């Protein structure tokens, strides 16, 4: 049955979610602080709307950048909505758990479904959704979630979805950096990068990250599917969560954050996260 879905945040992920929902016959109301993003939604067949109007939807999705923005959505919500709000961004797990309580005071059931995958994978319906929270709220979401992706895993209570996502992102980001450094090293040895990458993909070093991001690095095509700024945000949160849980030193995470800071300083924050390659190139020459 077609539903009206409210989407907060129309960035790369929010637009990809909206396109999937529209393609499945759902009605999408969307809000973004940037009016241009609302215009993009309208071109796709969705309806740009004010935040208050989104709460008239059957179910709401949040694809905003930060946990603070999610908190604002909840604090600005009308009383007694009785709606399910699904946070699909990477957020602070402890804060999300606390927000579940404040959401209840507004009559909102807050559940989480952070996405493991790029905006392209969301568009293709192949991303993995990591579900956490109230079972009844998750049941309501899963009633329409096939429109987004059939790949879903219930990982625990509220916050556990984002804990799982951060640990996955740690592996992904470090893998991207390893692929970048391997390519930079191969070039320094005089190897053709494209030929090296083809060979590496047939070796024990192969990975999904190498297959997805390696060709972008070789082509120097950094059209964003997941931005450097987002990766820096996630790794900053990874470091904070590690410290909060008794692991103040994650050496590779610290080094990766240096790469992200180098990329942002070079004006590359809006590029795809595979542009870590450019940071590695610069740092290798220092």
N, C-alpha and C positions, 0 to 999 in steps of 0.2 A: 504494500500500500504506500502510495506517495505521501511524503511528509513535507512540512515546511521546516527548514533547518536554518537556524541563525548561526552565522559564522563571525566571530570577533577576530579581526586580523586577516588582512588579504595580501600578505607577503607571498613568498615563493610557495610555502606549504599551504597557507590559507587559500590561495587561488587554485592550487592543485586539488585540494579537498573539494572546493566548490565546483570545479569542472567535473570531478567524478560524480558528485551528487546530482548535478544538472544532467549529466549524461544518463543517469539512471532514472530520470523522470521526477526527481524531487525539486521542490521550489526552494531557492536559496535567498535568504536575506543576509546581507553582509555589511560590516562596518570596518572602516580603517581610518586612522588619523590622516592619511594622505588621500585627498579626494580623487587623485588620479587612479588609485587602486579601485575605488568604487566604480569609476568609469570603465575600467577594464572588466569588472564583474558584470556590468550592464551589457557590455558588448558580447559577453558569453551567454547572456540570457538570465542572469541573476538580477536582484533588486538591491541597489545601495540603500541603506536604511540607517536611521539614528539608533543608538544603543537601546533606547527605551522600546523602540518598535521590535527589536530582535527578540525581546522577551515574550512576544506574542507567538513565537514559533513553537512547534511541537517539542523540539529538542535543540540544545545549543552546543556549539563547538567553540573552543578557544584555541586560536593558533597565534597568540600574541608572542612578543619577543621575550618578555621577562616575567618572573614571578610577581613583581610589583604590579605589573599591568593586569595580571590575573586577579590580584587582590582588589584593584580598582573596579574591575568588572563586577565583582561580588558586592563590594561596598556600595556601588551605584545602582545595584539591582533593586527593583521594586519589592515591597514586602509581599510574602505569601504567594510567590509565583508557582510553587509546586512543580517546577521544571527540573530536568536533569541537565547539568552543565558538564561537558566532557572537556577536560584540559588535555590538549594534544601536543603542547610545546614541551621542551625540556626545561623543567623547573626545579627549584630546590625541594627535595623530597620532604624534608621536615616542615617547611613552610606550607607545602601543599596539604600535608596532614592537618596542620593547624587551620588552614583555610576551610577544610571540610566542616569543622565545627562552626566557624562563623557563617558559612553558607547555610547551614541548617537553620540558623536564626532567621534567615530570609525565606525559608521554605524551599531552598535549593538543595538538590542532591548532587554533590560534586564527586565525580569519578575521574579517573585519569586513563588516557590511552596514548602516551607518548609514542612517537613514530620512529622506528628504526628504518631509515631509508632516505633517499634524496627526494626532492620534489618531482624529479622524473619518475622515480619508482612509485611515488604516490599517484601520479598521472596514469601510470601503467597498471595500477592495482596490485602491485607486487610487494609493497612495503609491509613490514611487520608492526602490528599494533600491540603494545605491552599494557595489558589492562590491569588496573588495580582499583579497589574500592568496594562500595556497597554492591552486593550481588544483584539486588533488584534494579539498581540504577544501571549496572552493566548489562543486565538482561534487556532493558529498554534500548540502550545504545546498540547492542548486538542485533536487535530487531531490524536495524537499517544499515548496519556496518558493512554488510556484504557489498554495498555500493562503493565503499572505500577500499576494502581489501578483505579477501577471505583468510588472510594470514593473521591470526590473532592468538595471543597467549595470555591467559589469566595468571598473573604472577604473585598475587597476594592482596594485602590490604592497601589502602590509599598511601601513596608514597613509594610503594615497592616497584611500581611501574617506572618511576623516574630513577630509583636506585639502580634498577636493571639497565635502564637506558644509559645512565652515566658510565656504568662499567663497560657497556658495549662501546660507547663513544670513545672511551679511553683506548680500547684495543684498535678501533678504526683509525683514530687520529694518529696514533703511533705507527700504525701500518702505513698510512699515507706518507708520513715522514720518512719511514724506512725505504719505501719505493722511491721517493724523491732523492734520497741520499745515494741509493744504489745507482740511479740514473746519472746523477752528477759525477759519481766516481767512475762509472763506465765511460762517460764523455772525457773525463780527465785522462783516462787510459788510451784515448784515441779510438774507442769503439763507436760504431754508428748506433745512436740511441734506439732507433726503430728496430734494427736487427737484434740488438741486445734485449730489448723488451720482449720481442717474439720468442727468443730463446729462454729468457727467464720465466715466461709464462708456461713453458713446457718442463720447467725444473721443479725441484722440491720447494722453491721459494714462491711458487705461484699462489695467488689469493684472489678473492673476489675484488678486493680493493685494487690490486695491481691491474686486474682486467678492466675495471671501471675507470680508474684515475690515471693509470700509466699512459694510455694513448693521449689523454688530454695534456699531460705534462710534456710528452714528446712533441705534440703539435703546438704547444703553448697556447692552447685554447682554454681560457679560464672563464668562459661564460658561466654565470653562477647557477648551480643546482643546490648548493649549500655554501653559504658565504664564510669567508675568513672571520668576519666579526662574530658570527654565530659559533664557530669553532672555538674562538677565544673565550666567548662567554661560557661555553660548556666546560672548557678545561679549567677556567677560573673556578667554576663551581665544583669540578672534580677535586681540585686542590683543597678547596674549603671543606668539602665533605670528608676528605681523607684526614685533614687536620682535626676536624670535629670528632672523628672516630679513632683517634690515636695513632694515625700514620702521618706525621708532619713532613716526612720526606718521601716523595715519590719522584726519584731523580729524572726519569724520562718525561714525566708530566711537566716538571719544571723546565726542562730543556725545550719541550714543545711550546710552552707558553712564551719562551724567548723568541721562538720562530714566529709565532703569531704577532708578538709585539713588533718584531722587525718588519713583518708584512704590513701591519697597520701604519707604521712610521713611513713606509714607502708609498703609502696611498693605495694599498691593495686590499683594504678591508672589504670592499664590495665584490671582490672576485671570488670565484669558486675556491673551495678549500684545497683543491689540488694545487693552487698557487703557492702552497707551502714549498713547492719546488723552487720558486724564485728566491724565497728566503734562504733555503739551503744553499743555493748557488752563491748568494752574496756572502753568507757566513763561511762558506768553504774557502773563499778567497781572502778573508780577513787574516 
